[in-house]
Each structure stands twice: as structure tokens, then as C-alpha cells.
């Protein structure tokens, strides 16, 4: 597996966390990999064998591009043979405005948009192994898109505060950092992302726990709970299981016992 990340230009840093490329070769047998929730939305272009998810007991083919919005539980994707991705990791309060789409809670979302016209050009670059050129092409699209939408400084400030505090700030303090009332912030935030400040903060906080256990499986959970503002270790464990489907202790054990195998799953979509 190959993975690369690319910094956004300065003009896009209020809307996009990074651009990234990933390649998986899984042979002719269909394989599945799990994507855990985090505090970002991803716009995914894919190339090669195609990609699908299980829906109502059947596999649904995913067109390219599609969006992985904020998830509240893990999602299993299915691929085979060569599978390559070029993706845009966006802040969830900016992704829909950036594309000019209505916000929603779709999780994995198919959509019609002029951005799909990039697919054929990106496919040529990817087939030629010219990943930097492909990413530069995507960056230019978003630079043009960004120039056409107004800057929402309130959401930008709120997002910075939430990220800086790892999702631990009460809504009132996020609103204060954004120089807005709680009511105004919540209304604008939900309109842009489809979620409340509290919803996104909880995912950001879960993301910190997940990353810590990934890098340091032996982390003391009681200490981590205190550091991230959970009531106690039990509270952390309940929230972790809510989003991951497993306990933090079980996740840490799996990571410690088979880290390379988990790495192939983990890095594909959920780099922090």
C-alpha cells in the first residue's frame, strides 16, 4: 500500500485540511476494509477496480467521486485488484458550501456535480503514475471554487477553537471564540454541516482517542479520559464504542497484536 498527503495552498486552509493519495493492491479476491468515524468529511475520487458498500444487505457500487460525510459508526468498503484514491479532506462545516450542495447526514453520499468532470483527466494522470500532477489539478478546481464563495469567519473561528481543544470545549465557549451567540452559531453551523457543534465536537474527541490508541496502544484510559474531558473512563469507553462498535481496550489489543494489518485499513481514509 502507498499513501501520500499534500498540504493545501494558503487560500484553502480555512476549508480543506489536506489532499491525499492512496493505493491498495488486494489481488483478484474481493476484500473489505473498515473506515472509522472522525471529525472530517472526505471527497473521494477512485480509480481501478471500483468500490462498493453494503446497503440493505446488498453491495452498492459507488460512483466517483462520492462524499464520506461525518459517520456515526464504521463503514465497510469493498474493492478488489488495484484500487487508487485521490481525496480531499475537508472540514465538515465547509464541504457542502464549497461544493454548493445542501448539507445532510448521509454518511456516504452520491451526488451530481461539475467536479465529476475531473474524473477522466485524473484517471490519465493516475494511470501514468503522475500523482502530484493529478493533485495539482484538483487543487486548482478548489481554488477556483473557493474564490466564488464568501468567507464565513464565524465558522472558521469556531472550527479553529474546536480543533485546538480536541473537541472538549462547551458550545458556549466555541461561540465565544467565534464572537457569536450560541443560537447564531448553532443555526449557521447546522446549516453548513448538517450537524450541531456538539455532534462534531464529540467526533473530534473520539478521533483523538482513536489516534492515541493507534499510536500508543498501552495508553492509560483513565488518564486519557481526564485529558480529553470525559466524565470518567466509563464515559470514554461508552463514547468510543458508540462510534467504533468496539471498546477502546479491544481496539488497543487488536492494534498491538496486528498493527500492520490494521494499518492497511486505518490509513486508507482516516489519517488525522
C-alpha positions in Angstrom: 0.0 0.0 0.0 1.2 3.5 -0.8 -0.1 6.7 0.9 0.9 10.4 0.4 -0.5 13.6 1.8 -0.3 17.1 0.3 -0.8 20.4 2.1 -3.4 22.8 0.7 -2.4 26.2 -0.6 -2.8 29.1 1.9 -6.1 30.2 0.2 -7.7 26.8 1.0 -6.6 26.2 4.6 -9.8 27.6 6.0 -11.8 24.9 4.2 -9.5 21.9 3.4 -7.3 20.0 5.8 -5.2 18.2 3.1 -5.3 16.4 -0.2 -4.2 12.7 -0.2 -3.5 9.7 -2.4 -3.7 6.1 -1.5 -3.2 2.9 -3.5 -4.2 -0.6 -2.5 -3.5 -3.9 -4.3 -5.7 -6.7 -3.0 -5.5 -9.3 -5.8 -8.4 -10.8 -7.6 -10.3 -11.7 -4.4 -12.7 -9.1 -3.2 -11.6 -7.6 0.1 -13.2 -5.2 2.6 -11.7 -2.5 4.8 -13.2 -0.6 7.6 -13.4 3.2 7.9 -13.9 4.6 11.4 -15.6 7.9 12.1 -13.6 11.1 12.6 -14.1 14.8 12.5 -13.7 15.4 8.8 -15.6 15.0 5.5 -13.8 13.4 2.5 -14.5 13.9 -1.2 -13.3 10.7 -2.8 -12.2 10.1 -6.4 -11.4 6.5 -7.1 -9.7 4.6 -9.9 -9.1 1.0 -10.9 -11.4 -1.8 -9.9 -14.2 0.2 -8.4 -15.6 0.5 -4.9 -18.9 -0.6 -3.2 -20.5 -0.6 0.2 -23.1 -2.9 1.8 -26.6 -1.4 1.8 -29.8 -3.2 2.8 -27.9 -6.5 2.5 -26.5 -5.9 -1.0 -23.4 -4.3 -2.4 -24.0 -0.8 -3.9 -21.4 0.4 -6.4 -20.1 3.9 -5.6 -19.6 6.3 -8.4 -16.6 8.6 -8.5 -16.5 11.0 -6.8 -18.5 10.4 -3.7 -18.5 12.0 -0.3 -17.9 10.4 3.1 -19.5 12.8 5.4 -19.5 12.6 9.2 -20.0 9.0 10.2 -21.6 7.8 13.5 -20.5 4.2 13.0 -17.8 2.3 11.0 -18.4 1.7 7.3 -17.1 -1.3 5.3 -15.9 -0.6 1.8 -15.3 -3.5 -0.7 -12.7 -3.5 -3.5 -10.5 -5.9 -5.4 -7.4 -5.7 -7.6 -5.8 -2.3 -8.0 -7.7 0.5 -6.2 -6.4 4.1 -6.1 -7.8 7.1 -4.4 -7.3 10.9 -4.7 -9.2 12.6 -1.9 -9.9 16.0 -0.4 -10.2 16.1 3.4 -12.5 18.9 4.3 -13.7 20.5 7.5 -17.3 19.3 7.8 -18.6 22.8 8.2 -17.2 23.9 4.8 -17.5 20.9 2.5 -21.1 21.5 1.3 -20.7 25.2 0.9 -17.5 24.6 -1.1 -19.4 22.4 -3.5 -22.6 24.4 -3.4 -24.6 21.4 -2.1 -27.3 21.2 0.6 -25.9 19.8 3.8 -27.1 16.5 5.2 -26.4 13.5 7.3 -25.9 11.0 4.6 -22.7 9.4 5.8 -21.7 8.1 2.4 -23.3 10.3 -0.2 -23.5 10.1 -4.0 -24.0 13.4 -5.7 -24.2 15.1 -9.1 -21.8 18.0 -9.6 -19.4 19.5 -12.2 -16.5 18.2 -10.1 -17.2 14.8 -11.7 -15.8 16.2 -14.9 -12.3 15.9 -13.4 -12.5 12.1 -13.4 -11.2 11.4 -16.9 -8.3 13.8 -16.6 -7.4 12.5 -13.1 -7.6 8.9 -14.4 -5.0 9.7 -17.1 -2.6 11.2 -14.5 -3.1 8.3 -12.1 -2.6 5.7 -14.8 0.7 7.4 -15.7 1.8 7.5 -12.1 1.8 11.3 -12.1 0.1 11.8 -8.7 1.4 15.2 -8.0 0.0 16.5 -11.3 -3.3 14.9 -10.5 -3.4 16.5 -7.1 -2.4 19.9 -8.6 -5.4 19.6 -11.0 -7.7 19.0 -8.0 -6.2 21.9 -6.1 -6.9 24.3 -9.0 -10.5 23.2 -9.1 -10.9 24.0 -5.4 -9.0 27.3 -5.7 -11.5 28.4 -8.3 -14.4 27.1 -6.2 -13.2 28.8 -3.1 -12.9 32.2 -4.8 -16.6 32.1 -5.6 -17.9 31.6 -2.0 -17.9 34.2 0.8 -15.7 33.6 3.8 -17.6 32.7 6.9 -15.3 33.9 9.6 -17.6 32.8 12.3 -17.5 29.1 11.3 -13.8 29.4 10.6 -13.1 30.7 14.1 -15.4 28.2 15.7 -13.7 25.4 13.8 -10.2 26.5 14.9 -11.4 26.6 18.6 -12.9 23.2 18.4 -9.9 21.6 16.7 -7.4 23.4 19.1 -9.3 22.0 22.1 -9.7 18.5 20.6 -13.4 18.7 20.8 -13.5 19.4 24.5 -15.0 23.0 24.5 -18.6 23.5 25.6 -20.8 25.1 22.9 -20.8 28.4 24.8 -17.0 28.7 24.7 -17.0 27.8 21.0 -19.5 30.6 20.4 -17.4 33.0 22.4 -14.3 32.1 20.3 -16.3 32.7 17.2 -17.7 36.1 18.6 -21.2 34.8 18.1 -24.2 33.9 20.3 -24.8 30.2 20.9 -28.1 30.4 18.9 -26.5 32.1 15.9 -23.5 29.7 15.8 -25.7 26.6 16.1 -28.0 27.8 13.4 -25.2 28.6 10.9 -23.2 25.5 11.9 -26.1 23.1 11.3 -27.0 24.8 8.1 -23.4 24.4 6.8 -22.6 20.9 8.1 -25.9 19.2 8.8 -24.7 18.7 12.4 -24.6 20.6 15.7 -21.4 21.9 17.3 -21.9 19.2 20.0 -22.1 16.4 17.4 -18.9 17.4 15.6 -17.1 18.1 18.9 -17.9 14.5 20.0 -16.4 13.1 16.8 -13.3 15.3 17.1 -12.8 14.0 20.6 -13.4 10.4 19.6 -10.8 10.9 16.8 -8.2 11.9 19.4 -8.9 8.8 21.4 -8.7 6.6 18.3 -5.4 8.2 17.2 -3.8 7.9 20.6 -4.7 4.2 20.9 -3.5 3.6 17.4 -0.1 5.1 18.1 0.2 4.1 21.8 -2.0 1.0 22.5 -0.8 0.9 26.1 -2.2 4.4 26.9 -3.8 4.6 30.3 -7.5 5.1 29.6 -8.4 6.8 32.8 -5.7 9.4 32.2 -6.8 9.9 28.6 -10.4 10.3 29.7 -9.3 13.1 32.1 -7.1 14.7 29.5 -10.0 14.9 26.9 -12.7 16.0 29.3 -14.7 12.8 29.6 -16.5 12.4 32.9 -14.5 9.2 33.6 -13.1 6.1 31.9 -16.6 4.6 31.6 -17.8 7.7 29.7 -14.9 7.4 27.3 -15.5 3.7 26.8 -19.2 4.3 26.0 -18.5 7.0 23.5 -15.7 5.0 21.9 -18.0 2.0 21.4 -20.8 4.2 20.1 -18.6 5.3 17.2 -16.4 2.3 16.6 -18.5 -0.6 17.6 -15.8 -1.9 19.9 -14.3 -1.0 23.3 -11.1 1.1 23.5 -9.4 -1.8 25.2 -10.4 -4.2 22.4 -9.3 -1.7 19.8 -5.9 -1.3 21.5 -5.4 -5.1 21.7 -6.2 -5.5 18.0 -3.8 -2.7 17.2 -1.0 -4.1 19.3 -1.4 -7.7 18.0 -1.8 -7.0 14.3 -0.7 -3.4 13.7 0.4 -3.8 10.1 -2.9 -5.4 9.1 -4.8 -2.6 10.9 -2.5 0.0 9.3 -3.7 -1.0 5.8 -7.3 -0.4 6.9 -6.6 2.6 9.1 -4.5 4.7 6.8 -6.8 4.4 3.8 -9.3 7.0 4.8 -8.7 8.1 8.4 -5.4 9.8 8.7 -5.5 12.5 11.3 
